[in-house]
Amino acid sequence: MFVGHTALALAAKTRAPRTSLGLLFAAAMGLDLLWPPFLLLGLERVSIEPGATPYTPLVFESYPWSHSLLMAAVWGGLLAVVSRRWTREARAPVLLSALVVSHWFLDMISHGPDMPVWPGHSPLLGLGLWNSIPATLVVEGGIFCAGIYLYLRTTSPVDRAGSIGLWAWLLSRARCGPAPRGCRLRPARGPWPGLASGCGSSWSGPGGWTPTGSLEPPAVDRRPAVGRCLRPQSEYRFELGPAAIPHLPQPTRDRAIHS
């Protein structure tokens, strides 16, 4: 779930008005903030398969250390202990811990059966809200609007810049969503192309998509060659693991025949 986490952070502001909204948001998104480093370390795995669900191409193969219920409780407890030095309200540490754990429950509603309860051999849970785009938009949109309403009822901007900044941030969060039809994933450039592409499509919604064709492989040598054979683009599949490098079939050449 994307904007649902933002909505809970906004709603939590009503219970801890002196706690930074940024800190509340970081707690609500805490498991997703831990996820990329664990991918780079090879502790967790995800692959990008267009069409895996109507809402997202991400297939979460293994993420027990960032997204299991037991570890969510551990990370939430650690944040509660550490945040005692940063917050000025007695209830804030407990609220921050609850936001971290709430991430698992919201994800369990939206994901398919891929949410572990504990690391290791664990049952995988998920209600599969993402299998229906209309249902996803209604549920997440309703939660998002409710969070905004509660936040605006409790707080007021100090000046015009604060009001503009708030709505700009909310609009940026609302951008997260399914890819439009007829779009393809665009592999990102950089030291971890697969990871950047996966996180971009997950966190930025339409920002991670480009409006043409099917899955686009990295550039290949297009100089004329005798007998060159390339596999169809539909066979490409990006994976994220220890190396976080997309696995692409290599072009093959037949031996040139000279007359």
C-alpha positions, 0 to 999 in steps of 0.5 A: 500500500502506498498512500495508505502509509502516508495517511496514517502518518497524517492521522497520527499527528492528531495524537502527537501534535508536537512531534515532527510530521517528517518523523511520523512519516519516516516511521510509517514508511520505515519498513520500506526504508529498510528494504533497499539496503537489505536488497543490496546486501543480498538478504532479500529478493524482488523481481520485476515482472510486468503484468504480475498484478494489475497494480504493480509489476513487483514480485516480492520473492523474499523480504523477511528482515524488513517486512515480516510481522516479527521484525516489524515489531522489533524495528518498531521497538528499537525506534521507540527506544531511540526516539525518546531523545528526539520527541517532547511527548510521552506518547510519541515513542509508542505512537512511532512504534505503532506506525512501524508495525502498522506498515505490515498490516496495510501491506498485508491487505494490498499484497498477495500472499507474500507477507511473512509472519517471521523470518525463516519458514513462515506462513505467507499472508496477503489479501490481494487488494492490488489484484483489483485497480478499482478496489485499490483506488477506492480503499487507498483513496478513502484512507488517504482522504481521511488522513488529510481531513484529520490532519487539516482539522488538527493543524494550520499552516504558519504561512502561505509557504507552509500551505503550498509545501503541504499540498505539493507533498501530498500531490507527490504522494498521490502520484503513486499508482499503477502504470498506464496501459501500453507502458513499459519499464525503463531500466535505470542507468547507474551502478544498480540499474535493477534496484533503481528501476524497481524502487522507481516504479514502486515509490514514484508510480508513473515516474518509473514508466515510459509510454511505449511498447513492452519491456525495454532492454539496455541498448545493444550494438545495432551495427549490421552483422551477418546472421545476428539473432536476438530473442523477443523482448517479451522474454526479458525479466529483471531480477534484484538480488545480491548483485542487483543486475538485470539478467538479460539473454545475450545476443548470438551470432552465426558464423559469417559465410564468405563466398 
